[in-house]
Amino acid sequence: MGGFQKAGFFHRLGQAGYVGYTEALQYLFLLTEVLFYTVWPRSRRGTQIPGALGIQLFNLGYKAAPIVVLLSFLIGLTLALQSVMQLQKFGASSFLAAGIGISMVSEIGPVLTAVIIAGRSGSAITAEIASMAINEEIKALKVMGLKPLPLLLLPRFWALSVMGPVLTLLAVITGISAGFFVSTWVAQLSPMLFGRELALALTPMLILQSLFKSIIFSWIIVLVAIRRGFLAQGGALEVGKQTTACVVYSICGIIAADAFLSFFFY
C-alpha cells in the first residue's frame, strides 16, 4: 500500500540544520539592520519617537535593578558560605576574596544578569511586539509610512546595550559585597586583607572581558526577543508561545555564547 514514509534520521538532521541556518541569517539581518541605522544617523529620520530611548532604559534596565541586586546578593552569599567552609579546612580562608571576585566578575555576574534580563525584559519585549503584530498595529505603521523594524528595534537595542553592562557591574558589586560580609563576619578576615586580595585578583582585562560578555548577551536577548515578536501570528495564545520561545532561546544563546567566549578568552 502506498503512503507517507517516516522521515529518516539524516533527513530530519538536514532539515533541522537548514532551519537553524535560515534562523541564523535572520538574526544576522537584524544585527546588520541595527548597526546600519546606528552608523548612518540620516537613515533614522522618521523612525524614532522622541523619548523612546529613555522609556526603554527605564523599563528594561532600571526596573530590573532590584531583582538583579537581590539575586546577586543571595548568590554571592551562598557561594561565599560554601567556599569558606572548604577553605577553612585547609587554612586558606584568605583566598576567599580572590575566589569570590573572579567568580562574580568572569562568570556569575554577566551570566546571572543576562538570564534575569532574558526572563524579565526579553519576555516583555516579545510580548509587546507580538501583541502589536496580532492586533495589526505593525501593519498600521507601514500604512503610515513608518519603518516598524528600526522604530521598534533601535530603542530597545540601545537600551539593553547600555543597561546590560550597568546591571552586570551592579551584580558584581553586590555579589562581592556579600562575599565581604561572609569573610569579615564568618571567616573573621580583616577588611584590609579582603581588599588587598581582591585588588590583586581583579585585573582590568578581566573586568573588560566581563563587560564585553554582558554586551554580547544583551544583543542576543534583544535580537531574539524582536525576532520572536515579529513571528507572532494568530490569537492571544501565540503571544504566550513566542514569549516562552524567547526566554528559552535567549538562555540557550547566552550559555552557548558564554562557553565560546570562555574558550576564546581563557
BELTA-V391824 format. One record per residue. N is the residue number from 1. RES is the residue in three letters. SS is DSSP state (A for helix, B for strand, O for the rest). PHI is phi as a letter, one per 20 degrees, with the letter a starting at -180 (* if undefined). D_CENTER is the distance of its C-alpha to the mean C-alpha in Angstrom with 2 decimals. Layout:
# BELTA-V391824
n=N res=RES ss=SS phi=PHI d_center=D_CENTER
n=N res=RES ss=SS phi=PHI d_center=D_CENTER
This chain:
# BELTA-V391824
n=1 res=MET ss=O phi=* d_center=52.68
n=2 res=GLY ss=O phi=f d_center=50.10
n=3 res=GLY ss=O phi=r d_center=46.60
n=4 res=PHE ss=O phi=e d_center=42.96
n=5 res=GLN ss=O phi=e d_center=41.96
n=6 res=LYS ss=O phi=f d_center=38.77
n=7 res=ALA ss=O phi=f d_center=36.35
n=8 res=GLY ss=O phi=f d_center=36.43
n=9 res=PHE ss=A phi=f d_center=33.67
n=10 res=PHE ss=A phi=f d_center=33.50
n=11 res=HIS ss=A phi=f d_center=33.58
n=12 res=ARG ss=A phi=f d_center=30.57
n=13 res=LEU ss=A phi=f d_center=28.78
n=14 res=GLY ss=A phi=f d_center=29.63
n=15 res=GLN ss=A phi=f d_center=28.58
n=16 res=ALA ss=A phi=f d_center=25.14
n=17 res=GLY ss=A phi=f d_center=24.83
n=18 res=TYR ss=A phi=f d_center=25.93
n=19 res=VAL ss=A phi=f d_center=23.47
n=20 res=GLY ss=A phi=f d_center=20.59
n=21 res=TYR ss=A phi=f d_center=22.14
n=22 res=THR ss=A phi=f d_center=22.45
n=23 res=GLU ss=A phi=f d_center=18.88
n=24 res=ALA ss=A phi=f d_center=17.73
n=25 res=LEU ss=A phi=f d_center=20.20
n=26 res=GLN ss=A phi=f d_center=18.88
n=27 res=TYR ss=A phi=f d_center=15.33
n=28 res=LEU ss=A phi=f d_center=17.23
n=29 res=PHE ss=A phi=f d_center=19.37
n=30 res=LEU ss=A phi=f d_center=16.66
n=31 res=LEU ss=A phi=f d_center=15.37
n=32 res=THR ss=A phi=f d_center=19.02
n=33 res=GLU ss=A phi=f d_center=19.77
n=34 res=VAL ss=A phi=f d_center=17.39
n=35 res=LEU ss=A phi=f d_center=18.51
n=36 res=PHE ss=A phi=f d_center=22.06
n=37 res=TYR ss=A phi=f d_center=21.94
n=38 res=THR ss=A phi=f d_center=20.39
n=39 res=VAL ss=A phi=f d_center=23.08
n=40 res=TRP ss=O phi=d d_center=25.91
n=41 res=PRO ss=A phi=f d_center=26.13
n=42 res=ARG ss=A phi=f d_center=29.27
n=43 res=SER ss=A phi=f d_center=27.48
n=44 res=ARG ss=A phi=e d_center=25.56
n=45 res=ARG ss=O phi=f d_center=28.88
n=46 res=GLY ss=O phi=m d_center=29.01
n=47 res=THR ss=O phi=d d_center=25.32
n=48 res=GLN ss=O phi=c d_center=24.03
n=49 res=ILE ss=O phi=e d_center=24.78
n=50 res=PRO ss=O phi=g d_center=25.74
n=51 res=GLY ss=O phi=n d_center=23.41
n=52 res=ALA ss=A phi=f d_center=20.55
n=53 res=LEU ss=A phi=f d_center=18.16
n=54 res=GLY ss=A phi=f d_center=19.26
n=55 res=ILE ss=A phi=f d_center=18.82
n=56 res=GLN ss=A phi=f d_center=15.20
n=57 res=LEU ss=A phi=f d_center=14.57
n=58 res=PHE ss=A phi=f d_center=16.38
n=59 res=ASN ss=A phi=f d_center=15.02
n=60 res=LEU ss=A phi=e d_center=11.25
n=61 res=GLY ss=A phi=d d_center=11.31
n=62 res=TYR ss=A phi=f d_center=14.68
n=63 res=LYS ss=A phi=f d_center=14.99
n=64 res=ALA ss=A phi=e d_center=11.90
n=65 res=ALA ss=A phi=f d_center=13.50
n=66 res=PRO ss=A phi=g d_center=16.14
n=67 res=ILE ss=A phi=f d_center=14.19
n=68 res=VAL ss=A phi=f d_center=12.01
n=69 res=VAL ss=A phi=f d_center=15.45
n=70 res=LEU ss=A phi=f d_center=17.17
n=71 res=LEU ss=A phi=f d_center=15.08
n=72 res=SER ss=A phi=f d_center=14.76
n=73 res=PHE ss=A phi=f d_center=18.51
n=74 res=LEU ss=A phi=f d_center=19.37
n=75 res=ILE ss=A phi=f d_center=17.52
n=76 res=GLY ss=A phi=f d_center=19.13
n=77 res=LEU ss=A phi=f d_center=22.39
n=78 res=THR ss=A phi=f d_center=22.48
n=79 res=LEU ss=A phi=f d_center=21.66
n=80 res=ALA ss=A phi=f d_center=24.31
n=81 res=LEU ss=A phi=f d_center=26.87
n=82 res=GLN ss=A phi=f d_center=26.54
n=83 res=SER ss=A phi=f d_center=26.77
n=84 res=VAL ss=A phi=f d_center=29.70
n=85 res=MET ss=A phi=f d_center=31.67
n=86 res=GLN ss=A phi=e d_center=31.68
n=87 res=LEU ss=A phi=f d_center=32.18
n=88 res=GLN ss=A phi=f d_center=35.13
n=89 res=LYS ss=A phi=f d_center=36.96
n=90 res=PHE ss=A phi=d d_center=37.21
n=91 res=GLY ss=O phi=m d_center=37.68
n=92 res=ALA ss=O phi=d d_center=34.45
n=93 res=SER ss=A phi=f d_center=32.84
n=94 res=SER ss=A phi=f d_center=32.47
n=95 res=PHE ss=A phi=e d_center=29.70
n=96 res=LEU ss=A phi=f d_center=27.47
n=97 res=ALA ss=A phi=f d_center=26.15
n=98 res=ALA ss=A phi=f d_center=25.21
n=99 res=GLY ss=A phi=f d_center=23.59
n=100 res=ILE ss=A phi=f d_center=21.47
n=101 res=GLY ss=A phi=f d_center=20.56
n=102 res=ILE ss=A phi=f d_center=19.63
n=103 res=SER ss=A phi=f d_center=17.67
n=104 res=MET ss=A phi=f d_center=15.59
n=105 res=VAL ss=A phi=f d_center=15.10
n=106 res=SER ss=A phi=e d_center=14.64
n=107 res=GLU ss=A phi=c d_center=12.72
n=108 res=ILE ss=A phi=f d_center=12.33
n=109 res=GLY ss=A phi=g d_center=10.96
n=110 res=PRO ss=A phi=f d_center=7.89
n=111 res=VAL ss=A phi=f d_center=7.26
n=112 res=LEU ss=A phi=f d_center=8.39
n=113 res=THR ss=A phi=f d_center=6.51
n=114 res=ALA ss=A phi=f d_center=2.97
n=115 res=VAL ss=A phi=f d_center=5.64
n=116 res=ILE ss=A phi=f d_center=7.29
n=117 res=ILE ss=A phi=f d_center=5.37
n=118 res=ALA ss=A phi=f d_center=5.44
n=119 res=GLY ss=A phi=f d_center=8.90
n=120 res=ARG ss=A phi=e d_center=10.05
n=121 res=SER ss=A phi=e d_center=9.09
n=122 res=GLY ss=A phi=f d_center=8.17
n=123 res=SER ss=A phi=f d_center=11.36
n=124 res=ALA ss=A phi=f d_center=13.22
n=125 res=ILE ss=A phi=f d_center=12.80
n=126 res=THR ss=A phi=f d_center=14.06
n=127 res=ALA ss=A phi=f d_center=16.79
n=128 res=GLU ss=A phi=f d_center=17.96
n=129 res=ILE ss=A phi=f d_center=18.33
n=130 res=ALA ss=A phi=f d_center=19.76
n=131 res=SER ss=A phi=f d_center=22.25
n=132 res=MET ss=A phi=f d_center=23.23
n=133 res=ALA ss=A phi=f d_center=23.80
n=134 res=ILE ss=A phi=f d_center=25.92
n=135 res=ASN ss=O phi=e d_center=27.89
n=136 res=GLU ss=O phi=m d_center=28.53
n=137 res=GLU ss=A phi=f d_center=27.22
n=138 res=ILE ss=A phi=f d_center=25.58
n=139 res=LYS ss=A phi=f d_center=29.06
n=140 res=ALA ss=A phi=f d_center=30.54
n=141 res=LEU ss=A phi=f d_center=28.43
n=142 res=LYS ss=A phi=f d_center=29.80
n=143 res=VAL ss=A phi=f d_center=33.29
n=144 res=MET ss=O phi=f d_center=32.97
n=145 res=GLY ss=O phi=n d_center=32.28
n=146 res=LEU ss=O phi=e d_center=28.65
n=147 res=LYS ss=O phi=e d_center=25.86
n=148 res=PRO ss=A phi=f d_center=23.26
n=149 res=LEU ss=A phi=f d_center=20.51
n=150 res=PRO ss=A phi=f d_center=20.38
n=151 res=LEU ss=A phi=f d_center=21.27
n=152 res=LEU ss=A phi=e d_center=18.28
n=153 res=LEU ss=A phi=e d_center=15.70
n=154 res=LEU ss=A phi=g d_center=16.46
n=155 res=PRO ss=A phi=f d_center=16.05
n=156 res=ARG ss=A phi=f d_center=12.63
n=157 res=PHE ss=A phi=f d_center=11.53
n=158 res=TRP ss=A phi=f d_center=13.23
n=159 res=ALA ss=A phi=f d_center=12.11
n=160 res=LEU ss=A phi=f d_center=8.35
n=161 res=SER ss=A phi=f d_center=9.60
n=162 res=VAL ss=A phi=e d_center=11.70
n=163 res=MET ss=A phi=f d_center=10.09
n=164 res=GLY ss=A phi=g d_center=6.91
n=165 res=PRO ss=A phi=f d_center=9.73
n=166 res=VAL ss=A phi=f d_center=11.97
n=167 res=LEU ss=A phi=f d_center=10.19
n=168 res=THR ss=A phi=f d_center=9.68
n=169 res=LEU ss=A phi=f d_center=13.40
n=170 res=LEU ss=A phi=f d_center=14.25
n=171 res=ALA ss=A phi=f d_center=12.92
n=172 res=VAL ss=A phi=f d_center=14.82
n=173 res=ILE ss=A phi=f d_center=17.87
n=174 res=THR ss=A phi=f d_center=17.98
n=175 res=GLY ss=A phi=f d_center=17.80
n=176 res=ILE ss=A phi=f d_center=20.43
n=177 res=SER ss=A phi=f d_center=22.49
n=178 res=ALA ss=A phi=f d_center=22.64
n=179 res=GLY ss=A phi=f d_center=23.80
n=180 res=PHE ss=A phi=f d_center=26.34
n=181 res=PHE ss=A phi=f d_center=27.66
n=182 res=VAL ss=A phi=f d_center=28.24
n=183 res=SER ss=A phi=f d_center=29.82
n=184 res=THR ss=A phi=e d_center=32.23
n=185 res=TRP ss=A phi=e d_center=33.19
n=186 res=VAL ss=O phi=d d_center=33.07
n=187 res=ALA ss=O phi=e d_center=33.64
n=188 res=GLN ss=O phi=l d_center=35.88
n=189 res=LEU ss=O phi=e d_center=34.53
n=190 res=SER ss=O phi=f d_center=35.38
n=191 res=PRO ss=A phi=g d_center=32.71
n=192 res=MET ss=A phi=f d_center=34.11
n=193 res=LEU ss=A phi=f d_center=33.58
n=194 res=PHE ss=A phi=f d_center=29.97
n=195 res=GLY ss=A phi=f d_center=29.24
n=196 res=ARG ss=A phi=f d_center=31.16
n=197 res=GLU ss=A phi=f d_center=29.49
n=198 res=LEU ss=A phi=f d_center=26.00
n=199 res=ALA ss=A phi=f d_center=26.98
n=200 res=LEU ss=A phi=f d_center=28.32
n=201 res=ALA ss=A phi=e d_center=25.25
n=202 res=LEU ss=O phi=e d_center=22.56
n=203 res=THR ss=O phi=e d_center=23.31
n=204 res=PRO ss=A phi=g d_center=22.01
n=205 res=MET ss=A phi=f d_center=20.76
n=206 res=LEU ss=A phi=f d_center=18.64
n=207 res=ILE ss=A phi=f d_center=17.03
n=208 res=LEU ss=A phi=f d_center=16.53
n=209 res=GLN ss=A phi=f d_center=14.95
n=210 res=SER ss=A phi=f d_center=12.40
n=211 res=LEU ss=A phi=f d_center=11.67
n=212 res=PHE ss=A phi=f d_center=11.70
n=213 res=LYS ss=A phi=g d_center=9.12
n=214 res=SER ss=A phi=f d_center=6.71
n=215 res=ILE ss=A phi=f d_center=7.92
n=216 res=ILE ss=A phi=f d_center=7.70
n=217 res=PHE ss=A phi=f d_center=4.11
n=218 res=SER ss=A phi=f d_center=4.19
n=219 res=TRP ss=A phi=f d_center=7.26
n=220 res=ILE ss=A phi=g d_center=6.63
n=221 res=ILE ss=A phi=f d_center=5.15
n=222 res=VAL ss=A phi=f d_center=8.05
n=223 res=LEU ss=A phi=f d_center=10.45
n=224 res=VAL ss=A phi=f d_center=10.34
n=225 res=ALA ss=A phi=f d_center=10.74
n=226 res=ILE ss=A phi=f d_center=13.54
n=227 res=ARG ss=A phi=g d_center=15.12
n=228 res=ARG ss=A phi=f d_center=15.47
n=229 res=GLY ss=A phi=f d_center=16.80
n=230 res=PHE ss=A phi=f d_center=19.41
n=231 res=LEU ss=O phi=e d_center=20.51
n=232 res=ALA ss=O phi=f d_center=21.69
n=233 res=GLN ss=O phi=b d_center=25.49
n=234 res=GLY ss=O phi=o d_center=28.05
n=235 res=GLY ss=O phi=d d_center=27.89
n=236 res=ALA ss=A phi=f d_center=25.79
n=237 res=LEU ss=A phi=f d_center=25.11
n=238 res=GLU ss=A phi=f d_center=23.05
n=239 res=VAL ss=A phi=f d_center=20.58
n=240 res=GLY ss=A phi=f d_center=19.88
n=241 res=LYS ss=A phi=f d_center=19.83
n=242 res=GLN ss=A phi=f d_center=17.28
n=243 res=THR ss=A phi=f d_center=15.02
n=244 res=THR ss=A phi=f d_center=15.29
n=245 res=ALA ss=A phi=f d_center=14.74
n=246 res=CYS ss=A phi=f d_center=11.50
n=247 res=VAL ss=A phi=f d_center=10.08
n=248 res=VAL ss=A phi=f d_center=11.91
n=249 res=TYR ss=A phi=f d_center=11.13
n=250 res=SER ss=A phi=f d_center=7.34
n=251 res=ILE ss=A phi=f d_center=7.77
n=252 res=CYS ss=A phi=f d_center=10.59
n=253 res=GLY ss=A phi=f d_center=9.05
n=254 res=ILE ss=A phi=f d_center=6.58
n=255 res=ILE ss=A phi=f d_center=9.87
n=256 res=ALA ss=A phi=f d_center=12.01
n=257 res=ALA ss=A phi=f d_center=10.48
n=258 res=ASP ss=A phi=f d_center=10.65
n=259 res=ALA ss=A phi=f d_center=14.18
n=260 res=PHE ss=A phi=f d_center=15.17
n=261 res=LEU ss=A phi=f d_center=14.16
n=262 res=SER ss=A phi=f d_center=15.84
n=263 res=PHE ss=A phi=f d_center=18.84
n=264 res=PHE ss=A phi=f d_center=18.92
n=265 res=PHE ss=A phi=e d_center=18.81
n=266 res=TYR ss=O phi=d d_center=20.86
